[in-house]
Amino acid sequence: MAEIQRIFNEGSMVLLKIAERSYKGIVQSFDPWRHLTVRLTKLDNSLVYKGAGEKISVTYINDEGVAYTGETSLMKKSLPTLVLHYPDHMEGKSIRKHERIKVSIWTSIRDGKLGIKPEEAPVLGDGTLVNLSPGGACVLTEIKGFNIGQGFVLGFQLTDGFPQVQLPCLVRNSRPGPYDCVYYGVEFISLSEDFREKLEEFLKHPVS
């Protein structure tokens, strides 16, 4: 059984299943063992008829790639906001293809708009890669406002002996970080075969 008081983070995405229909929502607030407030990203007419006690499955995927799923029920609603009973327990299962390795690597963060070459995109700021895998990374930055599904470009080099790379990525989750920063869990959109091989070799013996 997971320590569920430590699972959720404000601003993170959750997946809900209500009467076999799936919904996405953003965690607005929570009070462990009491309630979980979620703002849905899309609505449909069936939600109008759901009342207190409606059974709901909630899934939260953390930045370690663990999907926690539990059963709960509706306390009240004010669409698009739902207030749920806090789940009694949640079971966790890793869904990540690659293990992420802890690192500390400076990275630039560039605009990820379509149609702009990654190396020519405007620089928005910088951050630190705190973990890394062939599939993605977690970056700590002062830049706020990226939503789930939005993209940006990470520019970094693994060590002094490696060339600089510009990697487009998509935000898969986010959570508050220290010093008024934000953690973004990102998925790489594409890697060249050459860089993938260098990255996999680096991750066998990472250097901070």
Solvent accessible surface area in square Angstrom, and as a share of the most:
residue,aa,sasa,rsa
1,M,175,0.78
2,A,23,0.18
3,E,98,0.44
4,I,1,0.01
5,Q,70,0.31
6,R,180,0.66
7,I,12,0.06
8,F,5,0.02
9,N,40,0.20
10,E,95,0.43
11,G,36,0.34
12,S,0,0.00
13,M,36,0.16
14,V,0,0.00
15,L,69,0.34
16,L,3,0.01
17,K,95,0.40
18,I,3,0.02
19,A,59,0.46
20,E,150,0.67
21,R,129,0.47
22,S,88,0.57
23,Y,18,0.07
24,K,108,0.46
25,G,0,0.00
26,I,45,0.23
27,V,2,0.01
28,Q,79,0.35
29,S,41,0.27
30,F,56,0.23
31,D,47,0.24
32,P,43,0.27
33,W,155,0.54
34,R,172,0.63
35,H,55,0.24
36,L,0,0.00
37,T,20,0.11
38,V,0,0.00
39,R,117,0.43
40,L,7,0.04
41,T,74,0.43
42,K,165,0.70
43,L,89,0.44
44,D,47,0.24
45,N,123,0.63
46,S,26,0.17
47,L,3,0.01
48,V,90,0.52
49,Y,182,0.69
50,K,39,0.17
51,G,39,0.37
52,A,84,0.65
53,G,45,0.43
54,E,48,0.21
55,K,152,0.65
56,I,2,0.01
57,S,23,0.15
58,V,0,0.00
59,T,25,0.14
60,Y,3,0.01
61,I,57,0.29
62,N,28,0.15
63,D,9,0.05
64,E,94,0.42
65,G,4,0.04
66,V,34,0.20
67,A,15,0.12
68,Y,39,0.15
69,T,56,0.33
70,G,6,0.06
71,E,118,0.53
72,T,14,0.08
73,S,18,0.11
74,L,4,0.02
75,M,70,0.31
76,K,131,0.55
77,K,66,0.28
78,S,84,0.54
79,L,58,0.29
80,P,35,0.22
81,T,30,0.17
82,L,4,0.02
83,V,20,0.12
84,L,0,0.00
85,H,83,0.37
86,Y,11,0.04
87,P,1,0.01
88,D,112,0.58
89,H,82,0.37
90,M,0,0.00
91,E,101,0.45
92,G,41,0.39
93,K,152,0.64
94,S,73,0.47
95,I,94,0.48
96,R,60,0.22
97,K,189,0.80
98,H,65,0.29
99,E,137,0.61
100,R,41,0.15
101,I,46,0.23
102,K,174,0.74
103,V,11,0.06
104,S,66,0.43
105,I,12,0.06
106,W,149,0.52
107,T,0,0.00
108,S,10,0.07
109,I,0,0.00
110,R,46,0.17
111,D,24,0.12
112,G,29,0.28
113,K,131,0.55
114,L,177,0.88
115,G,88,0.85
116,I,67,0.34
117,K,120,0.51
118,P,39,0.25
119,E,100,0.45
120,E,117,0.52
121,A,2,0.02
122,P,77,0.48
123,V,86,0.49
124,L,83,0.41
125,G,26,0.25
126,D,69,0.36
127,G,8,0.08
128,T,45,0.26
129,L,0,0.00
130,V,41,0.24
131,N,12,0.06
132,L,0,0.00
133,S,2,0.01
134,P,13,0.08
135,G,26,0.25
136,G,0,0.00
137,A,0,0.00
138,C,1,0.00
139,V,0,0.00
140,L,37,0.18
141,T,3,0.02
142,E,131,0.59
143,I,34,0.17
144,K,108,0.46
145,G,62,0.60
146,F,32,0.13
147,N,97,0.50
148,I,43,0.22
149,G,41,0.40
150,Q,82,0.36
151,G,23,0.22
152,F,2,0.01
153,V,5,0.03
154,L,0,0.00
155,G,0,0.00
156,F,1,0.00
157,Q,69,0.31
158,L,7,0.04
159,T,39,0.23
160,D,143,0.74
161,G,74,0.71
162,F,49,0.20
163,P,81,0.51
164,Q,90,0.40
165,V,23,0.13
166,Q,44,0.20
167,L,13,0.06
168,P,35,0.22
169,C,1,0.01
170,L,52,0.26
171,V,0,0.00
172,R,115,0.42
173,N,16,0.08
174,S,17,0.11
175,R,68,0.25
176,P,85,0.53
177,G,18,0.17
178,P,58,0.36
179,Y,200,0.76
180,D,110,0.57
181,C,19,0.11
182,V,21,0.12
183,Y,38,0.14
184,Y,3,0.01
185,G,1,0.01
186,V,0,0.00
187,E,75,0.33
188,F,15,0.06
189,I,101,0.51
190,S,72,0.46
191,L,28,0.14
192,S,67,0.43
193,E,115,0.52
194,D,86,0.45
195,F,14,0.06
196,R,70,0.26
197,E,103,0.46
198,K,64,0.27
199,L,0,0.00
200,E,73,0.33
201,E,99,0.45
202,F,11,0.04
203,L,21,0.10
204,K,132,0.56
205,H,145,0.65
206,P,54,0.34
207,V,92,0.53
208,S,114,0.73
